[in-house]
Amino acid sequence: MIKKIHLIFILCVLCHNLVWSQCIDPLSISPGFPCPDPTYKPVCGCDQVTYRNDCEARYRAGVLAFSDGPCSGFEFDMIPNFVGDNDIMRFTFVQNTGRTATMYVLDYYGKIMIQRTLPASDNFAAPFIFDMPEVNYMRPGPYIVIVFNAQGAYRFKKFVKV
């Protein structure tokens, strides 16, 4: 009886390792791989992590299987994260919830500097992209961008105005 339990345990460990190895190839992981296209086209890896694009998933993280769109119902990205006086911040929003979302840009003290309503979409392949020139007129310092969707879920990211 005890030998059977040990055998089952060993088989479970081997199966777990086999499933993990089918999702991520450790020999393909190259964090410094130069992905030539910085475009934000999120993909959901088989490890349930959202990656910036298929190049980042495949070559930088070694993910073998992924699907288009983020793992959650929505995500956003901003480029650049350090904004100078003449830089233009590009904002990309993707979702499949079919409802509008609201974006807030908060300063260090929690004051709302920018507020926008983001359009509804049911398609990850059609992201909402816009520039935010208003950032150039903001004082230097750290800022937080928070996006709330209609279901109450939220995502946030930080950027610095230099």
C-alpha positions in Angstrom: 0.0 0.0 0.0 2.8 2.5 1.0 4.7 1.6 -2.2 1.5 2.5 -4.3 1.2 5.9 -2.5 4.9 6.6 -3.1 4.5 5.7 -6.8 1.4 7.9 -7.2 3.2 10.8 -5.5 6.2 10.4 -7.9 3.9 10.2 -10.9 2.1 13.4 -9.8 5.4 15.3 -9.4 6.6 14.1 -12.9 3.2 15.0 -14.5 3.4 18.5 -12.9 6.9 19.0 -14.3 5.8 17.7 -17.7 2.8 20.2 -17.8 5.0 23.1 -16.8 7.7 22.2 -19.4 5.0 22.2 -22.1 4.1 25.8 -21.2 7.6 27.3 -20.7 10.8 26.3 -22.3 13.6 27.3 -19.8 16.2 27.1 -22.6 14.4 29.7 -24.6 14.3 32.3 -21.9 16.4 35.3 -22.9 15.4 38.5 -20.9 17.7 40.7 -23.0 16.3 39.5 -26.3 15.9 42.6 -28.6 12.2 42.6 -29.6 12.1 44.9 -32.6 8.5 45.9 -32.4 7.6 47.8 -29.1 3.9 47.9 -30.0 1.6 47.0 -27.1 -0.4 43.9 -28.4 -0.9 42.0 -25.2 -1.0 38.2 -25.2 -2.0 35.8 -22.4 0.6 33.1 -21.8 -0.3 29.5 -20.9 1.2 30.5 -17.5 -1.7 33.0 -17.1 0.7 36.0 -17.3 -0.1 38.9 -19.6 2.9 39.8 -21.8 3.5 43.0 -23.8 3.5 41.2 -27.2 4.2 37.8 -28.7 7.9 38.5 -29.0 8.2 39.2 -25.3 6.3 36.1 -24.4 8.1 33.8 -26.8 11.7 34.9 -26.6 12.1 36.8 -23.3 9.9 34.5 -21.2 10.1 31.2 -23.1 6.3 30.8 -23.3 5.4 28.1 -25.8 1.6 28.8 -26.1 -0.3 32.1 -25.8 -3.5 33.7 -27.0 -4.3 37.2 -28.2 -5.4 39.7 -25.5 -4.6 40.1 -21.9 -5.4 37.3 -19.4 -7.9 39.7 -17.6 -10.7 41.6 -19.2 -8.6 44.7 -19.8 -5.1 46.2 -19.6 -3.4 49.4 -20.6 0.1 50.6 -21.4 1.9 53.9 -21.6 5.1 54.8 -23.5 7.4 56.4 -22.3 7.3 56.0 -18.5 9.8 58.9 -18.1 8.3 61.9 -19.8 10.4 65.0 -20.7 9.2 68.4 -21.7 8.9 67.6 -25.4 7.9 63.9 -25.1 4.5 62.8 -26.1 3.0 60.0 -24.0 1.1 57.4 -26.0 -1.6 55.5 -24.1 -3.0 52.1 -25.3 -6.1 50.5 -23.8 -7.4 47.1 -24.7 -10.5 45.3 -23.3 -13.2 42.8 -24.2 -15.8 43.9 -21.6 -18.0 45.8 -23.9 -18.4 48.7 -21.4 -16.7 52.0 -21.0 -13.8 52.6 -18.5 -12.5 55.7 -16.8 -8.8 56.8 -16.7 -7.4 59.0 -14.0 -4.0 60.6 -13.7 -3.1 61.5 -10.1 -0.2 63.5 -8.9 1.9 62.7 -5.8 -0.7 64.2 -3.5 -3.7 62.3 -5.0 -5.0 65.3 -7.0 -6.7 64.3 -10.3 -4.8 65.9 -13.1 -6.4 64.2 -16.0 -9.7 62.3 -16.3 -11.0 60.6 -19.5 -13.7 58.2 -20.4 -12.4 55.3 -22.5 -14.6 53.7 -25.1 -16.3 50.3 -24.9 -14.9 47.5 -27.0 -15.4 43.8 -27.3 -12.3 43.2 -29.4 -8.7 42.9 -28.1 -7.5 43.3 -31.7 -8.9 46.9 -31.9 -7.0 48.8 -29.1 -7.9 52.4 -28.3 -4.7 54.5 -28.8 -4.3 58.2 -28.0 -1.6 60.7 -27.2 -1.6 62.7 -24.0 0.1 66.0 -24.7 -1.4 67.4 -21.4 1.4 65.6 -19.6 3.9 68.2 -21.0 2.2 70.9 -18.9 2.3 69.1 -15.7 5.0 69.8 -13.1 7.9 67.4 -12.6 7.3 64.4 -10.3 5.8 61.0 -10.0 2.3 60.3 -11.2 -0.1 57.3 -11.1 -2.5 56.3 -13.9 -5.5 54.3 -12.7 -8.1 52.8 -15.1 -11.4 51.5 -13.7 -13.8 49.4 -15.8 -17.5 49.2 -15.3 -17.3 46.1 -13.2 -15.1 47.9 -10.6 -11.8 46.2 -11.5 -8.8 48.4 -11.9 -5.3 48.5 -13.1 -2.6 51.1 -12.3 0.8 52.1 -13.5 3.3 54.8 -12.6 5.2 57.3 -14.7 7.6 60.2 -13.9 7.5 63.6 -15.4 11.1 65.0 -15.6 
